[in-house]
Amino acid sequence: FRRVWLVSFLIGLAYGGYSAVSYHQSLLPEPFNNKEFMVSGVISGIPKKTARSWRFDVQVEEIRPASISPDSSFIKQGRSRKIRLSYYRHAGQGFRAGDELVFEARLRRPHGLMNQGLFDYQRRLVSESISSTGYIRQLVQHRETENPGWIASVNRWRQKQSNQFQEVGISRSGVQAALS
């Protein structure tokens, strides 16, 4: 029993260490904090619309600083990045899970207030594997995909259900969507 416990503990410790190092490597490097980037990627999760903006996560396929030539890639192959973005100039544009985007954005490292006993936004971003946050300055290309994959299809269905709850006028549509 002790050997099983020890082996399980060591496997968990190794996995935790690997996850921490992998996340740390995916973070935006400090010299590039709060700079402009050209990004191409796919919307993951359900985009959220407010009165002024859209907010969604993007699984990055390619990212490079906007001031460097297009042939130099910023990220190494195999390193996965997920970024959380806001888009303020939507002008009635709709976004769905699985849509492919190419855009110029200003990105920064995850940060948040660290007041003891209160909500820690930075910890939340780490738990969701968000490597940077920012906003879209210019949307270059927005392509809706017909066959986005099964995860994006599930998220599109969830987004459709949530929109229907809001259209009906249910006062607590978020709770209804979560329960359904």
SVG drawing of the C-alpha trace seen along z (x, -y; Angstrom):
<svg xmlns="http://www.w3.org/2000/svg" viewBox="-40 -50 52 52">
<polyline fill="none" stroke="black" stroke-width="0.4" points="0.0,0.0 2.8,-2.4 4.5,-1.8 1.3,-2.5 0.8,-5.7 4.4,-6.8 4.2,-6.0 0.9,-7.9 2.3,-10.8 5.4,-11.0 3.3,-10.7 1.1,-13.6 4.1,-15.7 5.7,-15.1 2.5,-16.0 2.1,-19.1 5.7,-20.2 5.3,-19.5 2.0,-21.5 3.6,-24.5 6.7,-24.5 4.5,-24.1 2.3,-27.0 5.2,-29.2 6.8,-28.6 3.5,-29.5 3.3,-32.9 4.0,-36.1 7.7,-36.9 8.3,-40.0 9.9,-42.2 6.8,-41.7 4.3,-42.7 1.7,-45.3 2.9,-45.2 1.1,-44.8 0.9,-41.3 -0.5,-39.8 -2.4,-36.6 -4.3,-33.9 -6.3,-31.4 -9.7,-29.7 -12.3,-30.8 -12.6,-28.3 -15.3,-28.3 -18.5,-30.4 -18.1,-34.1 -19.9,-36.5 -21.5,-39.6 -22.1,-42.7 -23.6,-46.0 -20.2,-47.4 -18.0,-44.5 -17.4,-40.8 -15.2,-38.7 -13.8,-35.3 -10.8,-33.0 -8.7,-32.2 -6.6,-29.1 -3.5,-30.6 -2.2,-29.0 0.4,-31.7 1.5,-34.8 4.2,-37.3 5.0,-40.8 3.4,-43.3 6.7,-45.2 8.7,-42.1 8.5,-40.8 5.8,-38.2 8.3,-35.3 9.6,-35.3 7.4,-33.3 7.2,-34.2 6.1,-31.0 7.8,-27.7 6.1,-24.7 4.2,-22.5 3.6,-25.3 -0.1,-25.9 -1.3,-29.3 -4.8,-30.4 -5.5,-34.1 -8.5,-36.0 -9.6,-38.9 -12.1,-41.7 -13.3,-43.3 -14.9,-46.7 -15.5,-47.7 -17.8,-44.8 -20.5,-46.9 -23.1,-44.1 -20.7,-41.4 -21.3,-37.9 -18.8,-35.4 -19.2,-31.7 -17.1,-28.9 -14.8,-27.5 -14.6,-30.7 -11.1,-31.4 -9.7,-34.8 -6.7,-36.9 -6.3,-40.1 -3.9,-42.7 -4.1,-42.8 -2.4,-44.4 -1.5,-41.7 -0.2,-41.6 0.7,-39.0 -2.0,-37.7 -2.3,-39.9 -4.8,-40.7 -5.2,-42.3 -3.9,-40.2 -6.1,-41.3 -6.3,-38.6 -9.7,-37.1 -11.0,-38.5 -11.3,-37.1 -7.9,-36.5 -8.3,-37.1 -4.7,-36.0 -5.3,-32.7 -8.4,-32.2 -6.5,-32.8 -3.8,-30.3 -6.5,-27.7 -8.0,-28.2 -4.5,-28.1 -4.8,-31.6 -1.3,-32.8 -2.2,-36.4 -5.0,-38.9 -5.7,-41.9 -8.0,-43.5 -8.3,-43.4 -7.2,-46.6 -8.0,-45.5 -9.8,-42.5 -8.1,-41.4 -10.1,-38.3 -13.1,-36.5 -14.1,-33.2 -16.9,-31.1 -16.1,-27.4 -18.8,-24.9 -17.3,-21.8 -15.5,-23.2 -14.9,-19.9 -16.9,-18.2 -15.8,-20.4 -16.6,-23.6 -19.9,-22.1 -20.9,-21.4 -20.0,-25.0 -22.0,-26.3 -25.0,-24.3 -24.5,-25.7 -24.2,-29.2 -27.4,-28.8 -29.3,-27.5 -28.0,-30.5 -29.1,-33.0 -32.6,-31.4 -32.9,-31.8 -32.0,-35.5 -34.4,-36.1 -37.3,-34.6 -36.6,-37.1 -35.9,-34.8 -34.8,-36.9 -32.0,-34.5 -31.0,-33.2 -27.5,-32.3 -28.9,-30.0 -31.3,-28.4 -28.5,-27.8 -26.3,-26.3 -29.0,-23.9 -30.0,-22.9"/>
</svg>
